[in-house]
Structure formats: C-alpha cells, structure tokens
C-alpha cells in the first residue's frame, strides 16, 4: 500500500517480515499525515494497545499484532492483523 493512496480498501496479504515492515511504514505514515487514525473498536480481546507509531518497521515485534484504523475522510474502518511468532503472516483489510 502506497502511503499516498486514498483507497485504503485494497486488501493486502502479509506473507513475509518485509511485507509487514512495509505495511507498518505505510500505515504509520498515513497516521502521521492524518489520513488514517488508530481506533479501538473493542472487537477483540487481542487488540494491540500500543500506538502504531511506537512500533518499529524493523522490529522486534510482539508475537501478535492487531490494529484497527479509520479513514479520516470516509470513516471506513480497516484492520491490520499479523502473527509474527510463528510467521504465519497476516492481512490488511476493510472491515
């Protein structure tokens, strides 16, 4: 996902540490630019409470990441889920 993108609805599969690093960079930049905001919709008891801006794209990462975001223009919501411990990957997708 390019951080200049306005169509966040494009789903993305995370299949490698590099994919996750790029996604963290892109989403963090979008948050800094005010395009996305991190939210806590209480949809999961496993949600990562740490601010996405505190997560380094280079790691180390927690064993499991689960973040929710809202597009500041449209109000649409998205989630980022990644299981880093076993390396099974994850997803970025619209909810």
Buried (B, 14 or more C-beta within 10 A) or exposed (E): BEBEEEEBEEEBEBEEBEBBBBBBBBBBBBBEEEBBEBBEEEEEEEBBEEEBEEBEBEEEBEEBBBBBBBBEEEEBBBBBBBBBEEEEBBEBBEE
